[in-house]
Amino acid sequence: MATKEDKYEDNASGKYYCDTECIDCDLCRETAPENFTRNDDGGYSFLYKQPENEEEEALCQEAMEGCPVEAIGNDGAD
């Protein structure tokens, strides 16, 4: 389970984030490309834009639920 204490600083401020458990599998970037991107130097994904509409929210939720290592979190705070 993702923890906000271990989230990457690259993440956009808000409720969704990726933490240090990320294995750079591309799933979140494929699922929600408008919200997730890759840190090429670090070899991990992060949330560069919080969801701005219902579709993006649903895709971020899908990415979180599909993450094989549970590296995506949602702490519920905006």
C-alpha positions in Angstrom: 0.0 0.0 0.0 1.3 3.4 -1.0 2.2 5.8 1.9 2.3 9.6 1.6 5.5 9.6 3.7 7.2 7.8 0.9 5.8 9.6 -2.0 8.0 11.2 -4.6 8.5 15.0 -4.4 7.8 15.1 -8.2 4.1 14.4 -7.6 1.6 17.2 -8.2 0.1 18.5 -4.9 -3.2 16.8 -4.1 -4.7 13.5 -3.2 -3.2 11.1 -5.7 0.5 10.2 -5.7 3.2 7.6 -6.5 5.6 6.4 -3.8 9.0 4.8 -3.8 7.5 1.3 -4.4 7.1 2.1 -8.1 8.8 -0.4 -10.4 8.3 1.7 -13.5 6.0 -0.8 -15.2 4.2 1.8 -17.4 0.7 0.7 -16.3 -0.3 4.0 -14.8 1.1 6.0 -17.7 -0.8 3.8 -20.2 -4.0 4.0 -18.1 -4.0 7.7 -17.3 -1.5 9.4 -19.6 -3.0 12.9 -18.9 -2.0 12.5 -15.3 1.0 10.2 -14.9 4.5 10.6 -16.5 8.0 9.2 -16.0 11.0 10.5 -14.3 13.6 9.3 -16.8 16.6 9.9 -14.5 15.0 8.1 -11.5 13.3 5.4 -13.5 9.8 5.8 -11.8 6.4 7.2 -12.5 4.7 10.1 -10.8 1.5 12.1 -11.0 2.3 15.3 -12.8 -1.3 16.5 -12.8 -4.1 15.8 -10.4 -7.4 14.7 -12.1 -9.5 17.7 -13.3 -12.7 15.9 -14.3 -14.7 12.7 -13.7 -13.0 10.9 -16.6 -9.5 11.6 -15.3 -10.6 10.8 -11.8 -11.9 7.4 -13.0 -8.7 6.7 -14.9 -6.5 7.6 -11.9 -8.6 5.3 -9.7 -8.2 2.5 -12.3 -4.4 3.0 -12.4 -4.3 2.9 -8.6 -6.3 -0.3 -8.4 -4.3 -1.9 -11.2 -0.8 -1.0 -9.9 1.0 -4.3 -9.4 3.0 -3.1 -6.4 0.4 -0.7 -4.9 2.7 2.3 -5.4 -0.2 4.7 -6.2 -2.0 6.3 -3.3 -5.0 8.5 -2.7 -5.0 10.1 0.7 -8.4 11.8 0.0 -7.0 15.3 0.5 -7.1 17.8 -2.3 
